[in-house]
Amino acid sequence: MSMKKWTREFDMENEDTCKKQWVFHLKQAGQTAVIESLDIAPARQGCPGHPKTIQALVRDMPVDRLDLDALQQTTCMRRKSCGMNLADCVAAIRAAVT
């Protein structure tokens, strides 16, 4: 039995945020999606540590385990923080899976 795997890309070029390109590598585990890995495109601006931390945090994590409300509360100098972007992406992934 093969496990379903797919990639979901998010382009945030029109958002006031530092990290504009997010690519999720996902796999199906039962009724939920699991983030195998996440690529966040480097940018000339913004903190280089946040993407690395987020990538390590979500590796092999079911999307249902992330607290989207808490992520939406994270703040940044920009209008949208990395946490807000992560919450928006994961919400879209959850909606697509159900």
MIDOSE-1310 file (N, C-alpha, C; in nm, 2 decimals, decimal comma, always signed):
residues 98
msmk	+0,08/-0,12/+0,00/+0,00/+0,00/+0,00/+0,09/+0,13/+0,00; +0,07/+0,21/-0,10/+0,15/+0,33/-0,11/+0,09/+0,45/-0,03; +0,17/+0,53/+0,03/+0,12/+0,65/+0,10/+0,11/+0,76/+0,01; +0,00/+0,83/+0,01/-0,02/+0,95/-0,07/+0,08/+1,06/-0,03
kwtr	+0,15/+1,12/-0,12/+0,24/+1,24/-0,09/+0,21/+1,35/-0,19; +0,22/+1,47/-0,15/+0,20/+1,58/-0,24/+0,27/+1,71/-0,18; +0,28/+1,81/-0,27/+0,34/+1,93/-0,24/+0,24/+2,04/-0,25; +0,24/+2,14/-0,16/+0,15/+2,25/-0,16/+0,23/+2,38/-0,15
efdm	+0,22/+2,47/-0,25/+0,30/+2,59/-0,25/+0,21/+2,71/-0,22; +0,27/+2,80/-0,14/+0,20/+2,93/-0,11/+0,28/+3,04/-0,15; +0,23/+3,14/-0,22/+0,30/+3,26/-0,27/+0,24/+3,38/-0,20; +0,32/+3,45/-0,12/+0,27/+3,56/-0,04/+0,33/+3,69/-0,09
ened	+0,35/+3,70/-0,22/+0,42/+3,82/-0,28/+0,34/+3,95/-0,25; +0,21/+3,94/-0,24/+0,12/+4,05/-0,22/+0,10/+4,09/-0,07; +0,17/+4,01/+0,01/+0,15/+4,04/+0,16/+0,27/+4,12/+0,21; +0,24/+4,19/+0,32/+0,35/+4,26/+0,39/+0,41/+4,17/+0,49
tckk	+0,50/+4,08/+0,44/+0,57/+3,98/+0,52/+0,71/+3,96/+0,45; +0,80/+3,91/+0,53/+0,94/+3,89/+0,48/+0,95/+3,77/+0,40; +0,90/+3,66/+0,44/+0,91/+3,53/+0,38/+0,79/+3,51/+0,28; +0,82/+3,51/+0,15/+0,71/+3,52/+0,05/+0,68/+3,38/-0,01
qwvf	+0,77/+3,29/-0,01/+0,74/+3,16/-0,07/+0,75/+3,04/+0,03; +0,64/+2,97/+0,05/+0,64/+2,86/+0,14/+0,60/+2,73/+0,06; +0,67/+2,62/+0,08/+0,64/+2,50/+0,01/+0,64/+2,39/+0,11; +0,52/+2,33/+0,12/+0,50/+2,22/+0,22/+0,51/+2,09/+0,14
hlkq	+0,58/+1,99/+0,20/+0,59/+1,86/+0,15/+0,51/+1,77/+0,24; +0,40/+1,71/+0,20/+0,30/+1,65/+0,28/+0,29/+1,50/+0,25; +0,23/+1,43/+0,35/+0,19/+1,29/+0,33/+0,07/+1,26/+0,40; -0,01/+1,17/+0,36/-0,14/+1,13/+0,42/-0,11/+1,03/+0,53
agqt	-0,16/+1,05/+0,65/-0,15/+0,95/+0,76/-0,29/+0,94/+0,82; -0,36/+0,83/+0,77/-0,49/+0,81/+0,82/-0,58/+0,92/+0,76; -0,65/+0,99/+0,85/-0,74/+1,10/+0,81/-0,68/+1,24/+0,81; -0,55/+1,25/+0,84/-0,49/+1,38/+0,84/-0,37/+1,39/+0,76
avie	-0,33/+1,51/+0,73/-0,20/+1,53/+0,65/-0,09/+1,55/+0,75; +0,03/+1,51/+0,72/+0,15/+1,53/+0,80/+0,25/+1,61/+0,71; +0,31/+1,71/+0,78/+0,41/+1,79/+0,71/+0,54/+1,71/+0,72; +0,58/+1,66/+0,61/+0,71/+1,59/+0,60/+0,83/+1,69/+0,62
sldi	+0,81/+1,80/+0,54/+0,91/+1,91/+0,55/+0,85/+2,03/+0,50; +0,92/+2,14/+0,52/+0,87/+2,27/+0,48/+1,00/+2,35/+0,43; +0,98/+2,41/+0,31/+1,08/+2,50/+0,25/+1,03/+2,64/+0,25; +1,10/+2,73/+0,31/+1,07/+2,87/+0,31/+1,18/+2,94/+0,24
apar	+1,15/+3,00/+0,13/+1,25/+3,07/+0,04/+1,32/+3,17/+0,12; +1,45/+3,18/+0,11/+1,53/+3,29/+0,17/+1,49/+3,42/+0,12; +1,51/+3,52/+0,20/+1,48/+3,66/+0,16/+1,59/+3,75/+0,20; +1,60/+3,86/+0,14/+1,71/+3,96/+0,18/+1,67/+4,02/+0,31
qgcp	+1,55/+4,02/+0,34/+1,50/+4,09/+0,47/+1,45/+3,99/+0,56; +1,43/+4,03/+0,69/+1,37/+3,94/+0,79/+1,48/+3,86/+0,86; +1,43/+3,79/+0,96/+1,52/+3,71/+1,05/+1,55/+3,58/+0,99; +1,67/+3,54/+0,97/+1,70/+3,41/+0,91/+1,67/+3,29/+1,01
ghpk	+1,66/+3,32/+1,14/+1,63/+3,22/+1,24/+1,49/+3,17/+1,24; +1,39/+3,25/+1,22/+1,25/+3,21/+1,23/+1,22/+3,10/+1,13; +1,26/+3,11/+1,00/+1,22/+3,00/+0,91/+1,29/+2,87/+0,95; +1,41/+2,87/+1,00/+1,48/+2,75/+1,04/+1,41/+2,69/+1,16
tiqa	+1,37/+2,77/+1,26/+1,29/+2,72/+1,37/+1,16/+2,66/+1,33; +1,09/+2,73/+1,25/+0,96/+2,68/+1,20/+0,98/+2,55/+1,12; +1,07/+2,54/+1,04/+1,10/+2,42/+0,96/+1,13/+2,30/+1,05; +1,21/+2,32/+1,16/+1,24/+2,22/+1,25/+1,12/+2,18/+1,33
lvrd	+1,04/+2,28/+1,37/+0,92/+2,25/+1,46/+0,81/+2,17/+1,38; +0,79/+2,20/+1,26/+0,68/+2,13/+1,19/+0,72/+2,00/+1,12; +0,85/+1,97/+1,11/+0,89/+1,85/+1,04/+0,82/+1,72/+1,11; +0,76/+1,64/+1,02/+0,69/+1,52/+1,06/+0,57/+1,55/+1,16
mpvd	+0,51/+1,67/+1,15/+0,40/+1,70/+1,24/+0,27/+1,69/+1,17; +0,17/+1,62/+1,23/+0,03/+1,63/+1,17/-0,02/+1,77/+1,17; -0,09/+1,81/+1,07/-0,14/+1,95/+1,06/-0,24/+1,98/+1,17; -0,30/+1,88/+1,22/-0,40/+1,89/+1,33/-0,34/+1,93/+1,46
rldl	-0,21/+1,91/+1,48/-0,15/+1,94/+1,61/-0,11/+2,08/+1,62; -0,11/+2,16/+1,52/-0,07/+2,30/+1,53/-0,18/+2,38/+1,58; -0,16/+2,47/+1,67/-0,25/+2,56/+1,73/-0,26/+2,69/+1,65; -0,35/+2,69/+1,55/-0,36/+2,80/+1,46/-0,40/+2,93/+1,53
dalq	-0,48/+2,93/+1,63/-0,52/+3,05/+1,70/-0,40/+3,11/+1,77; -0,31/+3,03/+1,83/-0,19/+3,08/+1,90/-0,10/+3,14/+1,79; -0,08/+3,07/+1,68/+0,00/+3,12/+1,57/-0,04/+3,26/+1,52; -0,17/+3,27/+1,51/-0,23/+3,40/+1,46/-0,20/+3,52/+1,55
qttc	-0,17/+3,49/+1,68/-0,14/+3,59/+1,78/+0,00/+3,64/+1,77; +0,09/+3,58/+1,70/+0,23/+3,62/+1,69/+0,24/+3,75/+1,62; +0,33/+3,83/+1,66/+0,35/+3,97/+1,60/+0,48/+3,98/+1,54; +0,49/+4,09/+1,46/+0,61/+4,11/+1,38/+0,61/+4,26/+1,34
mrrk	+0,72/+4,31/+1,30/+0,73/+4,45/+1,25/+0,64/+4,46/+1,12; +0,63/+4,35/+1,05/+0,55/+4,35/+0,93/+0,40/+4,33/+0,97; +0,32/+4,34/+0,87/+0,17/+4,32/+0,89/+0,14/+4,17/+0,92; +0,22/+4,08/+0,86/+0,20/+3,94/+0,88/+0,33/+3,88/+0,93
scgm	+0,32/+3,81/+1,04/+0,44/+3,74/+1,10/+0,45/+3,60/+1,03; +0,57/+3,54/+1,06/+0,59/+3,40/+1,01/+0,48/+3,31/+1,07; +0,45/+3,33/+1,20/+0,35/+3,25/+1,26/+0,21/+3,26/+1,20; +0,18/+3,39/+1,16/+0,05/+3,41/+1,10/+0,05/+3,34/+0,96
nlad	+0,16/+3,35/+0,89/+0,17/+3,28/+0,76/+0,16/+3,13/+0,77; +0,22/+3,08/+0,87/+0,22/+2,93/+0,90/+0,07/+2,89/+0,93; +0,00/+2,97/+1,01/-0,14/+2,94/+1,04/-0,22/+2,95/+0,92; -0,21/+3,04/+0,83/-0,29/+3,06/+0,71/-0,26/+2,94/+0,62
cvaa	-0,14/+2,90/+0,60/-0,10/+2,79/+0,51/-0,16/+2,66/+0,57; -0,15/+2,63/+0,70/-0,20/+2,51/+0,75/-0,35/+2,50/+0,75; -0,41/+2,62/+0,77/-0,56/+2,62/+0,76/-0,61/+2,58/+0,62; -0,53/+2,63/+0,52/-0,57/+2,59/+0,38/-0,54/+2,45/+0,35
iraa	-0,44/+2,39/+0,41/-0,41/+2,25/+0,39/-0,52/+2,17/+0,46; -0,55/+2,21/+0,58/-0,66/+2,13/+0,66/-0,79/+2,13/+0,58; -0,82/+2,25/+0,52/-0,95/+2,26/+0,45/-0,95/+2,17/+0,32; -0,83/+2,16/+0,26/-0,82/+2,08/+0,14/-0,83/+1,93/+0,17
vt	-0,78/+1,89/+0,29/-0,78/+1,75/+0,33/-0,91/+1,70/+0,37; -0,99/+1,78/+0,43/-1,12/+1,74/+0,49/-1,23/+1,74/+0,38
